[in-house]
Amino acid sequence: MKVLLLMNSLGAGGAERSMVEFAKFLHGKPDISVSFVCLERRKIGLEEEVEDSGVRTLYYSGKKGYKTKSQFLLKILRSERPDIIHSVLVDSNIVLRFARLFYKSGSVVQSLVNTPYSHERKKDNQLPWHKFLLAKQLDKWTARMVPDIFYHSITKEVLNHYIPIYEIKNNYRVIYRGRYENKFLSVKSDNKNFTLINAGRQEFAKAQIDILKALKYLRSKYQLTDV
């Protein structure tokens, strides 16, 4: 079986980490051939790890735009003829949909990993609203024009976000994103203080500023001294 994984990049994100672990798992199977196709390169990320694992990776290096990226992917699909094409994140999903109009072989799986069109996004000052609406319409239109997509959603909430946009019916499965077991859960400590550890990029969707504001509120509202 040939599996082709289409990603925006192999940057340092949660979706990227999950797909790298998935690829390494498949790579260890004797009857499965797995390859990455990435639409851009990132200096900081997982490229070196993937290279060390032996998973083949093809990188796009042409002009920006869905047309040229879709042509690049279409050429690979016709050459590789994969049994499964699995894309993750909006840009990769859209590129695959355009290519799918001209390449009908194999099965298409697209992962849904976030809720980019939620009402809260209106509060993002870095995102012009007209561009937001245009991106949503393109995502919706391309999803509806390709009828044979099977969707993998990482949570029920994410699935419910996309059902009315993509008009998803029975072509989906909710599979929660796997992680290694937390070896520190069984560690006992006499420290009674509550400790919050948070990791994530500083961007609107991660709400790091909101966490800091919440901690400040707890300090002022309840006179907590260890926040």
Backbone as a ProteinNet text record, in pm:
[ID]
protein_1_A
[PRIMARY]
MKVLLLMNSLGAGGAERSMVEFAKFLHGKPDISVSFVCLERRKIGLEEEVEDSGVRTLYYSGKKGYKTKSQFLLKILRSERPDIIHSVLVDSNIVLRFARLFYKSGSVVQSLVNTPYSHERKKDNQLPWHKFLLAKQLDKWTARMVPDIFYHSITKEVLNHYIPIYEIKNNYRVIYRGRYENKFLSVKSDNKNFTLINAGRQEFAKAQIDILKALKYLRSKYQLTDV
[TERTIARY]
83.1	0	86.9	52	121.1	37.7	98.9	31	108.6	39.6	101.8	38.6	123.8	79	111	7.6	24.8	13.2	117.5	122	158.9	114.5	162.7	314	362.3	505.8	528.8	654.6	690.5	739	664.8	697.6	669.2	691.6	680	539.4	441.8	304.4	247.7	130.1	67.7	26.1	-33.9	-75.2	45.9	151.8	274.2	335	339.3	394.3	313.8	181.6	97.7	120.4	131.3	150	287.7	387.1	521.5	521.9	457.1	449.3	371.3	266.9	187.4	271.7	349.9	434.1	540.3	600.1	703.5	643.1	519.8	450.5	427.5	377.9	353.7	483.4	587.9	717.5	773	732.8	780.6	706.3	603.5	527.1	584.8	611.3	678.7	595.5	462.7	376.2	320.7	378	329.2	445.3	424.3	519.9	458.1	527.6	472.3	567.4	511.7	591.6	519.6	598.9	545.5	557.7	458.5	468.8	438.7	533.4	518.9	516.3	425.9	407.4	505.8	578.9	682.4	779	892.6	994	1000.4	1037.5	1050.2	1186.2	1256.9	1386.5	1372.7	1265.8	1241.2	1125.7	1149.7	1043.7	1094.9	1032.4	1053.8	1118	1168.6	1225.6	1342.2	1432.2	1549.3	1508.3	1410.4	1362.3	1303.5	1226.6	1167.5	1276.4	1374.8	1485.9	1559.7	1584	1654.9	1573.2	1441	1355.6	1352.6	1397	1397.3	1271.9	1177.4	1055.3	1087.3	1056.2	1085.1	996.6	1055.8	981.1	1010.2	902.8	913.5	866.9	942.6	912	877.8	773.7	738.3	825.2	874.2	962.6	927.2	805.4	765.3	700.3	622.4	555.9	439.2	400.5	285.8	157.8	57.3	-71.3	-119.7	-250.5	-308.1	-290.7	-288.8	-279.6	-149.2	-36.3	93.7	117.5	68.3	83.9	1.3	-117.2	-202.2	-142.2	-81.7	-15.5	102.9	176.9	288.7	240.1	133.3	78.2	23.4	-44.5	-103	4.3	116.4	228.2	278	286.7	331.9	230.6	103.4	-0.4	2	18.3	19.4	143.2	251.3	374.8	374.5	331.5	338.8	219.6	102.1	-22.3	-46.2	-59.3	-80.3	-219.5	-230	-359.6	-440.5	-369.9	-434.9	-361.3	-435.4	-379.3	-441.9	-359.9	-408.8	-351.3	-438.9	-393.9	-439.2	-364.4	-391.8	-375.5	-464	-467.8	-526	-581.1	-667.3	-597.1	-477.6	-410.6	-386.7	-336.9	-312.5	-442.4	-546.8	-676.4	-727.9	-715.1	-762.7	-679.6	-549.1	-461.3	-498.9	-522.8	-560	-695	-788.6	-920.1	-909.5	-829.2	-810.4	-747	-645.9	-580.2	-676.3	-766.2	-860.7	-956	-976.2	-1062.5	-1005.7	-873.6	-806.2	-742.2	-748.4	-690.8	-789.2	-848	-957.3	-916.7	-795.3	-753	-719.5	-723.6	-689.4	-800.4	-783.9	-881	-826.4	-914.4	-874.6	-924	-830.9	-863.4	-813	-897.2	-854.8	-882.5	-779.7	-793	-844	-935.3	-989.1	-937.2	-856.3	-783.3	-810.2	-889.6	-917.3	-1051	-1085.9	-1212.6	-1182.8	-1132.8	-1083.6	-1191.8	-1318.1	-1422.5	-1520.4	-1473.4	-1558.2	-1581.2	-1685.6	-1722.4	-1610	-1531.9	-1424.5	-1317.8	-1307.1	-1203.4	-1226.5	-1348.4	-1376.6	-1294.1	-1249	-1172.8	-1024.4	-983.5	-842.8	-814.1	-743.9	-715	-615.3	-542.2	-442.9	-503.1	-633	-697	-806.3	-782	-885.7	-1010.6	-1126.9	-1248.5	-1284.9	-1257.8	-1292.1	-1206.9	-1080	-994.7	-1041.9	-1087.9	-1141.5	-1260.7	-1353	-1471.8	-1436.5	-1340.9	-1298.4	-1235.5	-1151.1	-1087.3	-1191.3	-1289.4	-1395.1	-1475	-1508.2	-1585.9	-1507.7	-1378.3	-1296.3	-1287.8	-1268.7	-1262.3	-1393.7	-1505	-1637.2	-1664.1	-1635.8	-1665.3	-1585.8	-1454.7	-1371.4	-1409.1	-1450.5	-1491.2	-1617.2	-1711	-1838	-1827.4	-1723.3	-1711.1	-1640.3	-1586.4	-1521.4	-1602	-1684.1	-1778.1	-1718	-1596.3	-1544.6	-1437.8	-1447	-1353	-1403.3	-1313.2	-1345.3	-1274.3	-1350.1	-1295.2	-1260.7	-1142.1	-1100.2	-1099.3	-1177.1	-1182.4	-1121.3	-1043.4	-974.6	-1064.2	-1178.6	-1275.1	-1415.4	-1516.3	-1654.3	-1682	-1619.9	-1639.8	-1589.7	-1474.1	-1419.4	-1510.7	-1559.9	-1650.8	-1776.3	-1836.8	-1958.8	-1934.6	-1813.1	-1777.4	-1783.8	-1740.4	-1728.8	-1851.7	-1936.1	-2050.7	-2134.1	-2177.6	-2258.1	-2177.8	-2049	-1965.2	-1939.7	-1901.2	-1867.9	-1987.7	-2097.6	-2213.8	-2173.6	-2105.3	-2061.2	-2181	-2188.9	-2298.9	-2242.8	-2220.2	-2166.6	-2019.5	-1958.4	-1820	-1721	-1725.2	-1634.5	-1609.1	-1505.3	-1475.8	-1404.9	-1447.5	-1379.9	-1275.1	-1149	-1038.5	-954.1	-955.6	-883.3	-734.1	-668.3	-524.8	-448	-368.4	-293	-170.7	-135.1	-14	51.2	180.4	247	190.8	191.3	142.8	225.1	156.4	224	284.4	416	482.8	485.2	447.6	449.9	317.6	215	85.9	93.2	179.5	189.1	288.9	355	453.1	379.9	414.8	351	441.3	379.3	454.1	379.6	455.2	395.9	357.4	391.8	360.3	211.1	141.7	-2.7	-40	58.4	29.1	-13.8	-109.4	-154.4	-58.5	-5.9	89.3	30.7	29.6	-19.6	98.9	109.9	213.5	143.2	179.8	115.8	222.4	203.1	298	220.2	265.1	197.4	254.6	228.8	276.3	200	265.2	199.7	122.3	-2.5	-90.4	-233.7	-322.7	-459.1	-527.2	-514.2	-586.3	-542.9	-420.5	-370	-412.1	-456.2	-512.8	-417.8	-289.4	-193.7	-219.6	-254.7	-284	-405.1	-505.3	-624.7	-590.6	-496.5	-454.8	-390.1	-304.6	-239.9	-343.3	-441.8	-546.6	-628.7	-652.4	-728.1	-651.4	-521.2	-439.4	-438.5	-431.8	-435.8	-569.2	-677	-810.3	-819.1	-767.5	-770.5	-693.9	-583.3	-502.7	-577.3	-641.6	-709.9	-844.5	-916.9	-1050.7	-1046.6	-952.6	-950.6	-826.1	-749.7	-631.5	-533.5	-519.1	-423.3	-283.1	-191.4	-55	41.6	0.5	93.4	54.5	-16	-56.8	38.5
-119.6	0	125.1	221.2	349.5	457.3	528.2	635.8	764.4	868.7	999.6	1098	1162.4	1258	1398.9	1479.9	1616.7	1713.6	1795.7	1890.4	2029.2	2132.7	2267.4	2272.8	2214.7	2209.7	2107.4	2089.1	2006.4	2097.5	2204.5	2297.7	2240.3	2321.6	2276.1	2299.1	2226.9	2239.9	2106.7	2110.8	1988.7	1895.3	1949.3	1866.1	1802.6	1881.2	1830.4	1717.7	1737.3	1633.9	1504.8	1515.8	1396.4	1321.3	1396.9	1331.1	1268.4	1328.7	1269.7	1137	1134.5	1009.9	904.3	946.3	856.2	800.3	888.1	845.2	746.3	772.2	681.1	545.1	546.4	419.9	341.3	408.9	342	295	375.9	342.9	211.9	178.4	54.5	-69.3	-51.3	-165.3	-213.3	-341.3	-391.8	-380.7	-375.4	-374.2	-236.1	-130.2	5.7	96.3	174.7	277.3	413.1	497.1	626.8	738.6	848.7	964.4	1092.1	1196.5	1329.4	1414.6	1499.1	1607.4	1735.5	1830.1	1954.2	2074.3	2168.4	2284.4	2396.6	2387.7	2484.9	2423	2490.9	2442.5	2535.9	2479.7	2556.7	2528	2635.9	2618.2	2551.6	2589.6	2531.3	2433.9	2309.8	2211.5	2070.1	1984.5	1840.5	1780.2	1864.5	1813.7	1717.8	1756.5	1672.5	1539.2	1544.2	1420.6	1324.8	1379.6	1296	1237.7	1319.4	1271.4	1157.3	1174.3	1070.2	941.8	954.5	836	752.8	812.3	740.8	759.8	842	869	968.7	934	1020.6	1143.6	1260.1	1385.3	1463.2	1510.7	1592.4	1733.1	1834.9	1972.8	2054.3	2134.2	2228.2	2352.8	2404.7	2521.9	2625.3	2621.3	2713	2839.6	2902.4	3027.9	3001.9	3107.8	3097.5	3087.4	3026.7	3017.5	2874.1	2856.9	2723.4	2656.1	2732.1	2673.1	2597.3	2664.4	2599.4	2487.2	2504.5	2398.6	2276.3	2299.3	2188.1	2115.9	2190.7	2128.5	2043.5	2094.1	2018.4	1887.7	1894.2	1774.2	1678.1	1730.4	1646.3	1566.1	1630.4	1560	1445.4	1467.8	1363.4	1249	1282.9	1180.3	1090	1149.6	1069.8	981.8	1028.4	950.5	841.8	878.7	787	691.2	739.3	661.2	601.1	685.2	634.5	575	482.9	424.5	516.9	588.9	682.5	815.1	925.1	1060.3	1128.2	1162.2	1215.3	1355.7	1455.1	1593.3	1647.4	1748.5	1808.8	1960.2	2034.2	2180.6	2237.6	2357.1	2411.6	2422.7	2482.8	2502.1	2369.7	2270.9	2140.1	2075.4	2090.3	2033.5	2094	2225.3	2292.8	2252.2	2245.5	2203.3	2063.4	1973.7	1837.2	1834.3	1917.1	1919.7	1965.2	2066.4	2111	1999.9	1933.8	1825.1	1709.3	1689.5	1578	1592.1	1710.9	1731.5	1665.4	1643.9	1588.3	1451.9	1408.3	1277.8	1204.6	1097.4	1030.9	901.4	856.4	730	746.8	636.1	639.1	696.7	683.1	735.1	860.4	958.2	1085.9	1094.6	1122.9	1147.7	1287.2	1365.3	1498.3	1512.3	1554.5	1570.6	1709.8	1714.8	1839.8	1853.5	1957.7	1963.8	2089.3	2183	2305	2364.6	2480.2	2547	2688.6	2702.7	2832.6	2935.7	2893.2	2987.6	3015.6	2996.8	3023.3	3173.4	3208.1	3348.2	3425.3	3357.8	3424.9	3483.7	3430.2	3479.6	3625.1	3675.4	3816	3909.5	3858.1	3940	3949	3873.7	3872.2	3996.4	4091.4	4217.2	4199.9	4088.6	4064.4	3999.7	3969.3	3899.6	3987.9	4050.8	4131.7	4048.7	4103.2	4024.8	3982.7	4067.5	4030.2	3912.2	3905.8	3792.4	3665.4	3682.6	3569.9	3507.6	3591.9	3543	3480.3	3538.8	3484.5	3346.2	3332.3	3203	3097.1	3135.6	3041.4	2996.3	3089.9	3054.7	2961.2	2987	2899.7	2760.2	2753	2623.9	2548.7	2616.9	2554.7	2509.1	2596.6	2565.8	2445.8	2442.9	2332.7	2201	2206.8	2083.1	2025.3	2112.4	2065.2	2019.1	2063.7	2024.4	1889.5	1835.4	1703	1608.9	1521.2	1441.4	1320.3	1280	1153.5	1172.1	1279.4	1302.6	1231.9	1163.6	1107.3	1192.9	1240.4	1333.5	1263.9	1293.6	1250.9	1374	1371.1	1482.6	1440.7	1530.8	1494.5	1507.9	1578.2	1587.2	1602	1579.1	1600.3	1748.1	1833.7	1977.9	2026	1976.8	2013.9	1963	1841.3	1785.8	1871.2	1907.3	1988.5	2126.2	2177.2	2304.4	2295.4	2180.8	2167.5	2106.5	2036.5	1967.7	2060.6	2177.1	2264.5	2331.7	2349.5	2415.7	2323.2	2199.6	2104	2018.3	2027.2	1940	1793.6	1766.9	1631.1	1547	1425.7	1335.3	1212.9	1104.8	984.4	960.8	1055.1	1038.6	1096.2	1044.8	1095.9	990.9	1013.7	935	1026.2	1023.3	1098.1	1007.6	1046.1	971.6	1072.1	1060.6	1156.8	1143.8	1257.3	1260.7	1190.7	1094.3	1017.1	1091.4	1062.6	1118.7	1011.4	1027.4	934.9	948.2	838.8	840.3	936.6	1015.7	1110.7	1035.7	1020.6	942.3	1013	1140.6	1215.3	1208.2	1144.7	1138.7	1064.6	966.6	885.8	941.6	1051.3	1110.8	1184.8	1154.7	1217.4	1325.7	1427.3	1538.6	1591.3	1643	1703.7	1849.3	1901.2	2040	2053.8	2135.7	2152.2	2268.2	2340.3	2453.2	2403.6	2474.6	2442.5	2504.7	2422.5	2469.7	2452.4	2558.8	2555	2564.2	2466.5	2467.3	2474.5	2573.2	2592	2609.5	2543.1	2555.2	2578.1	2674.4	2702.2	2827	2843.7	2961.4	3085.3	3200	3324.9	3375.3	3332.2	3376	3373.2	3437.7	3456.3	3323.4	3226.4	3100.5	3024.5	3047.6	2978.1	3047	3173.2	3247	3258.6	3274.6	3289.5	3417.3	3524.3	3650.3	3635.1	3559.7	3538.2	3462.8	3369.6	3296.5	3391.8	3480.2	3576.9	3670.8	3711.6	3799	3726.4	3597.7	3519.7	3507.2	3486.6	3477.5	3611.1	3718.9	3852.1	3874.8	3828.2	3842.6	3764	3641.1	3560.1	3628	3689.2	3757.3	3875.1	3956.5	4076	4043.7	3945.6	3913.6	3838.5	3743.6	3657.5	3677	3782.9	3818.3	3699.7	3626.9	3516.6	3572	3524.3	3578.4	3489.5	3369.6	3276.4	3254.3	3349	3337.3	3416.6
0	0	0	-84.6	-90.1	-22.5	73.8	145	123.4	79.9	59.7	157.7	237.9	338.7	290.4	269.4	220.8	337.9	357.8	468.9	418.7	490.9	461.3	477.1	586.5	614.6	723.9	759.4	874.8	987.3	1011.6	1117.3	1254.9	1355.9	1494.8	1548.1	1495.8	1540.1	1583.1	1647	1695.1	1584.2	1477.8	1365	1297.5	1285.4	1223.2	1306.8	1437.7	1526.1	1514.9	1515.3	1506.6	1375.5	1264.7	1135.7	1122	1184	1181.6	1257.5	1373.6	1449.8	1371.7	1303.9	1221.1	1106.7	1042.9	930.4	976.1	1090.9	1141.8	1175.6	1226.4	1254.2	1125.1	1021.5	893.7	829.7	845.5	785.4	840.7	961.4	1023.3	977.6	895.1	845.6	711.9	700.3	578.5	451.7	465.7	347.5	315.1	377	354.9	315.1	208.8	167	194.5	272.3	310.5	270.3	220.8	181.1	222.9	252.4	277.7	151.8	128.8	32.2	108.1	107.7	184.2	90.2	117.2	31.4	60.3	171.3	202.6	302.8	322.8	416.8	536.5	651.3	773.8	837.7	875.4	939.2	1075.2	1146.6	1277.4	1265.7	1302.1	1289.2	1293.3	1211.5	1221.3	1097.1	1007.5	883	908.2	997.4	1024.4	1087	1175	1238.2	1134.8	1041.3	936.3	847.3	814.3	732.3	802.1	932.2	1008.4	1019.4	1013.8	1026.3	898.6	788	661	578.3	626.1	549.5	438.8	316.5	202.5	204.9	173.9	173.3	45.9	-19.5	-139	-105.4	-145.3	-110.5	-234.9	-222.8	-327.8	-313.9	-425.3	-420.8	-526.9	-576.2	-681.7	-629.5	-715.5	-680.7	-585.3	-514.2	-425.7	-508.5	-449.3	-517.7	-528.4	-520.3	-524.2	-660.1	-767.1	-900.3	-918.7	-892.7	-913.8	-813.6	-691	-591.4	-628.8	-680.6	-722.6	-842.9	-934.4	-1049.5	-1004	-904.5	-847.2	-786.7	-707.4	-644.5	-748.9	-850.1	-954.4	-1026.5	-1052	-1117.1	-1030.5	-900	-807.9	-802.3	-795.5	-787.7	-910.2	-1026.6	-1149.6	-1158.3	-1097.6	-1098.4	-991.7	-869.5	-755.6	-749.7	-791.4	-786.8	-647.4	-546.3	-410.7	-392.3	-298.1	-265.7	-175	-86.9	5.3	0.7	-13.7	-6.9	114.4	211	338.8	357.8	363.7	381.7	517	566.3	696.3	684.9	747.3	751.1	621.8	631.4	525.9	391.3	387.5	258.4	186.9	259.4	199.7	153.8	233.5	195.6	65.3	52.4	-69.1	-190.1	-174.4	-285	-332.5	-239.3	-276.5	-348.3	-306.3	-371.2	-515.8	-541.4	-679.9	-763.9	-707.8	-781.6	-804.6	-709.3	-718.5	-836.5	-884	-1000.2	-1124.6	-1126.3	-1243.2	-1216.2	-1089.5	-1054.4	-964	-1014	-944.3	-874.8	-892.1	-832.8	-685.2	-612.7	-471.4	-385.7	-254.8	-159.3	-92.8	-68.8	-10.1	134.3	224.8	365	400.7	468.1	512.5	661.9	734.7	879.7	913.7	1009.1	1061.7	1203.9	1229	1355.6	1437.9	1385.4	1461.4	1417.7	1474.3	1441.6	1391.7	1270	1222.1	1194	1181.9	1143.5	1258.1	1379.3	1495.4	1511.5	1585.5	1605.5	1674.6	1757.1	1831.4	1739.7	1618.5	1527.9	1487.7	1507.6	1477.9	1565.7	1679.9	1774.2	1737.6	1637.1	1596	1511.2	1568.6	1498.7	1384	1383.6	1279.7	1155.1	1159.6	1048.7	987.9	872.7	807.4	780.4	815	808.6	665.9	566.7	429.4	382	428.6	392.4	463.3	586	661.9	589.4	544.9	475.5	341	271.3	142.7	160.7	264	291.1	326.3	405.2	443.6	321.8	233.6	114.8	22.6	6.9	-77.2	-17.8	112	180.6	163.2	184	172.2	28.9	-66.9	-207.2	-257.2	-225.9	-274.4	-208.2	-80	-11.5	-73.6	-110.1	-165	-309.8	-379.9	-520.1	-536	-426.1	-430.8	-341.6	-399	-319.7	-249	-284.7	-231.8	-124.2	-45.1	64.7	189.7	258.3	389.1	492.7	593.2	691.1	822	870.2	1004.2	1092.6	1200.2	1294.4	1427.2	1488.4	1612.4	1735.4	1724.4	1834.2	1775.8	1859.8	1817.2	1794	1875.4	1859.8	1723.5	1683.9	1553	1441.4	1455.2	1355.3	1343	1455	1452.9	1390.6	1405.1	1343.9	1191.3	1136.6	991.6	923.2	995.5	933.2	845.8	894.3	806.7	696.8	717.2	616.6	498.2	527.7	423.1	381	455.8	435.1	451.9	562.1	594.4	635.2	583.3	617.2	691.2	620.5	684.8	651.2	584.4	539	640.6	762.1	864.7	972.1	1049.6	1169.7	1268.3	1393.7	1498.8	1561.4	1548.1	1608.9	1685.7	1815.5	1897.2	1873.7	1874	1847.3	1959.7	1921.9	2021.1	2070.4	2191.6	2251.1	2336.4	2360.5	2449.7	2590.4	2665	2802	2887.6	2969.2	3057.9	3175.3	3174.8	3278.9	3413.6	3415.1	3540.7	3616.7	3560.1	3627.4	3760.1	3767.2	3889.3	3990.1	3955.5	4046.5	4158	4282.6	4397.1	4454.9	4507.4	4564.4	4686.5	4781.1	4900.7	4877.1	4761.3	4729.1	4702.6	4779.7	4767.7	4675.3	4627.7	4539.2	4401	4343.2	4208	4107	4016.9	3917	3777.9	3702	3563.9	3468.8	3379.2	3275.7	3140.4	3062.6	2932.7	2825	2713.3	2602.3	2473.5	2395	2269.1	2205.4	2075	2005.9	2051.3	2042.7	2076.8	1955	1946	1838.9	1890	1818.7	1866.7	1899.7	1812	1829.4	1954.3	2001.4	2120.2	2249.6	2240.8	2355.5	2473.9	2447.2	2556.5	2636.4	2569	2637.7	2728.8	2684.3	2765.9	2894.6	2886.6	3006.8	3106.6	3057	3145.5	3208.1	3129.2	3182.3	3290.1	3267.6	3365.8	3496.8	3487.6	3608.9	3683.3	3608.4	3670.4	3739.5	3677.6	3737.4	3868.7	3868.5	3990.7	4103.6	4067.6	4169.1	4230.1	4144.9	4195	4259.5	4205.5	4254.6	4386.8	4399	4516.4	4602.8	4571.9	4650.3	4662.1	4554.1	4553.5	4536.7	4616.3	4614	4538.7	4504.8	4437.6	4292.4	4232.8	4091.7	4005.2
[MASK]
+++++++++++++++++++++++++++++++++++++++++++++++++++++++++++++++++++++++++++++++++++++++++++++++++++++++++++++++++++++++++++++++++++++++++++++++++++++++++++++++++++++++++++++++++++++++++++++++++++++++++++++++++++++++++++++++++++

